[in-house]
Amino acid sequence: ALTSFSQASVSLVMDIIGAVARVNTVSMDFLVAWLNHNVVDRTASYLNSQPLSEMTYDISVLRRFFITWAFTYVGSLLVYYLFCGLDYLMVFVLFKDKLVPNYQPNYKEMRREMVLSTWSLAIMSGFTVPIEVLVQLGYTRIYHKIEDY
């Protein structure tokens, strides 16, 4: 039997996971439409010398796929390098004497790992995007507004 503390902990974790999932799904569709209109269309309008008012606001599936992939990839790069940088700073710079006193950096190996991680994030984003695009297009059973059902 779970104690009341562990039940509360499990409940809190599940609430956090649910909130993150809801925010991610709802905001991804909004952000893709915003990026399409404010970044991609404006860039295309500038490059084609065509007024933005004459451009279509429909997002094709291919365009939606690439915008979602770029958003997912850049976001994952930001999160990855932010936390890796903080980890490296804390472990190998600030607390080096306590945690890894005999560490000698191998910059060639670090660069190789960074390149592989960057490519891996691109590939993982590519595998994630088809499912997210299906969610955006309404082909899943993810309910954004429970009261509608």
PATOR-784147 format. One record per residue (C-alpha): x negated, y negated, z; residue number from 1. Coordinates in pm, 1 decimal, decimal comma. Example, Ala and Ser with C-alpha at 12.3 -4.5 7.8 and 13.67 -1.06 7.14 Angstrom:
% PATOR-784147
+----------+----------+----------+-----+
|        X |        Y |        Z | num |
+----------+----------+----------+-----+
|  -1230,0 |    450,0 |    780,0 |   1 |
|  -1367,0 |    106,0 |    714,0 |   2 |
+----------+----------+----------+-----+
END
This chain:
% PATOR-784147
+----------+----------+----------+-----+
|        X |        Y |        Z | num |
+----------+----------+----------+-----+
|      0,0 |      0,0 |      0,0 |   1 |
|   -119,6 |   -347,7 |    -81,0 |   2 |
|   -150,5 |   -599,6 |    196,1 |   3 |
|     33,5 |   -926,8 |    160,8 |   4 |
|   -297,6 |  -1102,4 |     90,8 |   5 |
|   -390,3 |   -867,2 |   -192,4 |   6 |
|    -36,2 |   -888,4 |   -332,3 |   7 |
|    -63,0 |  -1266,2 |   -329,2 |   8 |
|   -404,7 |  -1243,6 |   -497,1 |   9 |
|   -272,1 |  -1013,2 |   -770,1 |  10 |
|     27,9 |  -1240,6 |   -817,6 |  11 |
|   -194,0 |  -1548,4 |   -845,6 |  12 |
|   -423,6 |  -1382,3 |  -1099,9 |  13 |
|   -126,1 |  -1269,5 |  -1308,3 |  14 |
|     23,7 |  -1620,3 |  -1294,8 |  15 |
|   -305,3 |  -1769,9 |  -1411,5 |  16 |
|   -336,8 |  -1517,9 |  -1695,7 |  17 |
|     23,0 |  -1584,0 |  -1800,0 |  18 |
|    -23,1 |  -1961,6 |  -1789,2 |  19 |
|   -339,8 |  -1942,8 |  -1996,6 |  20 |
|   -169,3 |  -1716,9 |  -2251,4 |  21 |
|    130,7 |  -1950,0 |  -2279,3 |  22 |
|    -81,6 |  -2263,3 |  -2312,1 |  23 |
|   -311,4 |  -2097,9 |  -2566,9 |  24 |
|    -28,7 |  -1972,7 |  -2788,1 |  25 |
|    181,1 |  -2288,3 |  -2776,4 |  26 |
|   -108,3 |  -2527,4 |  -2818,8 |  27 |
|   -278,1 |  -2330,6 |  -3097,8 |  28 |
|     17,7 |  -2379,7 |  -3334,4 |  29 |
|     38,5 |  -2749,6 |  -3247,4 |  30 |
|   -336,8 |  -2798,5 |  -3283,9 |  31 |
|   -349,5 |  -2621,4 |  -3620,2 |  32 |
|    -76,3 |  -2851,9 |  -3754,6 |  33 |
|   -253,9 |  -3155,0 |  -3606,8 |  34 |
|   -592,9 |  -3052,6 |  -3749,1 |  35 |
|   -433,2 |  -2985,6 |  -4087,1 |  36 |
|   -270,8 |  -3327,6 |  -4103,2 |  37 |
|   -533,2 |  -3544,5 |  -3934,5 |  38 |
|   -857,3 |  -3379,1 |  -4041,4 |  39 |
|   -813,0 |  -3155,3 |  -4345,5 |  40 |
|   -551,6 |  -3363,7 |  -4529,4 |  41 |
|   -730,4 |  -3691,1 |  -4458,3 |  42 |
|  -1059,1 |  -3545,7 |  -4579,4 |  43 |
|   -894,6 |  -3403,2 |  -4891,3 |  44 |
|   -717,1 |  -3734,9 |  -4952,1 |  45 |
|  -1046,0 |  -3922,3 |  -4926,0 |  46 |
|  -1234,9 |  -3677,4 |  -5150,8 |  47 |
|   -959,3 |  -3670,1 |  -5415,8 |  48 |
|   -885,2 |  -4043,5 |  -5397,2 |  49 |
|   -520,6 |  -3946,9 |  -5352,5 |  50 |
|   -305,4 |  -4136,1 |  -5102,0 |  51 |
|   -221,8 |  -3931,8 |  -4793,2 |  52 |
|    149,1 |  -4007,7 |  -4838,0 |  53 |
|    152,0 |  -3814,0 |  -5168,7 |  54 |
|     -5,6 |  -3502,3 |  -5021,5 |  55 |
|    204,9 |  -3210,5 |  -4910,9 |  56 |
|    237,7 |  -3128,6 |  -4542,0 |  57 |
|    304,7 |  -2759,7 |  -4593,4 |  58 |
|     33,3 |  -2540,7 |  -4452,3 |  59 |
|    -36,1 |  -2241,7 |  -4672,3 |  60 |
|   -125,5 |  -1915,1 |  -4502,8 |  61 |
|   -482,4 |  -1931,5 |  -4634,0 |  62 |
|   -528,9 |  -2289,1 |  -4513,0 |  63 |
|   -371,2 |  -2198,3 |  -4177,2 |  64 |
|   -609,3 |  -1901,8 |  -4151,6 |  65 |
|   -920,3 |  -2112,6 |  -4214,3 |  66 |
|   -812,2 |  -2397,0 |  -3985,3 |  67 |
|   -731,0 |  -2150,5 |  -3706,7 |  68 |
|  -1060,6 |  -1969,5 |  -3763,8 |  69 |
|  -1258,6 |  -2294,5 |  -3751,2 |  70 |
|  -1076,9 |  -2407,6 |  -3436,5 |  71 |
|  -1127,8 |  -2069,3 |  -3267,9 |  72 |
|  -1491,2 |  -2043,6 |  -3376,4 |  73 |
|  -1591,5 |  -2394,9 |  -3272,3 |  74 |
|  -1405,8 |  -2355,6 |  -2941,5 |  75 |
|  -1577,1 |  -2026,2 |  -2868,1 |  76 |
|  -1916,4 |  -2177,2 |  -2955,9 |  77 |
|  -1855,8 |  -2466,4 |  -2718,0 |  78 |
|  -1752,0 |  -2237,4 |  -2433,2 |  79 |
|  -2032,5 |  -1988,9 |  -2499,4 |  80 |
|  -2315,5 |  -2240,3 |  -2520,5 |  81 |
|  -2182,7 |  -2447,6 |  -2230,7 |  82 |
|  -2178,2 |  -2152,5 |  -1992,8 |  83 |
|  -2497,5 |  -1995,3 |  -2129,6 |  84 |
|  -2674,9 |  -2328,0 |  -2093,5 |  85 |
|  -2550,7 |  -2369,5 |  -1737,1 |  86 |
|  -2652,1 |  -2013,4 |  -1654,2 |  87 |
|  -2999,3 |  -2060,2 |  -1801,0 |  88 |
|  -3040,3 |  -2389,6 |  -1619,0 |  89 |
|  -2938,1 |  -2244,6 |  -1284,0 |  90 |
|  -3118,1 |  -1908,0 |  -1303,3 |  91 |
|  -3430,9 |  -1985,5 |  -1500,1 |  92 |
|  -3493,9 |  -2351,8 |  -1413,5 |  93 |
|  -3338,3 |  -2459,5 |  -1084,1 |  94 |
|  -3361,7 |  -2134,4 |   -885,9 |  95 |
|  -3642,0 |  -1966,0 |  -1079,0 |  96 |
|  -3864,8 |  -1915,9 |   -773,4 |  97 |
|  -3591,6 |  -1737,7 |   -578,2 |  98 |
|  -3422,8 |  -1536,3 |   -853,0 |  99 |
|  -3688,1 |  -1454,3 |  -1115,3 | 100 |
|  -4030,8 |  -1558,3 |   -986,2 | 101 |
|  -4234,6 |  -1374,8 |  -1253,1 | 102 |
|  -4022,0 |  -1473,9 |  -1554,4 | 103 |
|  -4208,3 |  -1580,3 |  -1868,7 | 104 |
|  -3976,8 |  -1711,9 |  -2141,8 | 105 |
|  -3991,1 |  -1544,8 |  -2481,3 | 106 |
|  -3856,1 |  -1818,6 |  -2708,3 | 107 |
|  -3859,3 |  -1600,8 |  -3018,8 | 108 |
|  -3632,7 |  -1345,7 |  -2846,7 | 109 |
|  -3407,1 |  -1624,8 |  -2713,1 | 110 |
|  -3366,0 |  -1769,7 |  -3061,0 | 111 |
|  -3283,6 |  -1425,5 |  -3203,0 | 112 |
|  -3019,6 |  -1369,7 |  -2933,8 | 113 |
|  -2866,9 |  -1711,2 |  -2997,3 | 114 |
|  -2843,6 |  -1644,5 |  -3371,9 | 115 |
|  -2687,2 |  -1302,4 |  -3313,7 | 116 |
|  -2438,9 |  -1448,0 |  -3063,2 | 117 |
|  -2340,4 |  -1722,7 |  -3306,0 | 118 |
|  -2277,6 |  -1469,4 |  -3583,2 | 119 |
|  -2090,9 |  -1240,7 |  -3343,0 | 120 |
|  -1858,5 |  -1524,2 |  -3241,4 | 121 |
|  -1785,1 |  -1595,8 |  -3608,5 | 122 |
|  -1695,3 |  -1231,1 |  -3668,0 | 123 |
|  -1488,0 |  -1199,7 |  -3349,4 | 124 |
|  -1300,3 |  -1518,4 |  -3441,8 | 125 |
|  -1228,1 |  -1363,7 |  -3780,2 | 126 |
|  -1074,1 |  -1057,8 |  -3615,0 | 127 |
|   -868,6 |  -1273,0 |  -3376,7 | 128 |
|   -725,9 |  -1515,6 |  -3631,7 | 129 |
|   -491,3 |  -1280,8 |  -3826,0 | 130 |
|   -301,8 |  -1201,8 |  -3506,9 | 131 |
|   -287,4 |  -1569,5 |  -3410,1 | 132 |
|   -160,2 |  -1664,7 |  -3755,9 | 133 |
|    113,2 |  -1400,8 |  -3725,7 | 134 |
|    207,8 |  -1554,5 |  -3389,8 | 135 |
|    216,5 |  -1903,0 |  -3544,3 | 136 |
|    436,5 |  -1783,4 |  -3829,9 | 137 |
|    679,4 |  -1608,8 |  -3594,7 | 138 |
|    610,8 |  -1247,6 |  -3694,4 | 139 |
|    558,7 |  -1134,5 |  -3335,8 | 140 |
|    778,9 |  -1096,3 |  -3033,6 | 141 |
|    613,5 |  -1372,7 |  -2839,0 | 142 |
|    884,3 |  -1596,9 |  -2704,1 | 143 |
|    786,2 |  -1959,4 |  -2659,9 | 144 |
|   1122,2 |  -2060,0 |  -2513,3 | 145 |
|   1284,1 |  -1787,4 |  -2306,8 | 146 |
|   1616,3 |  -1973,7 |  -2291,8 | 147 |
|   1657,9 |  -1931,3 |  -2669,1 | 148 |
|   1681,3 |  -1554,7 |  -2625,2 | 149 |
+----------+----------+----------+-----+
END
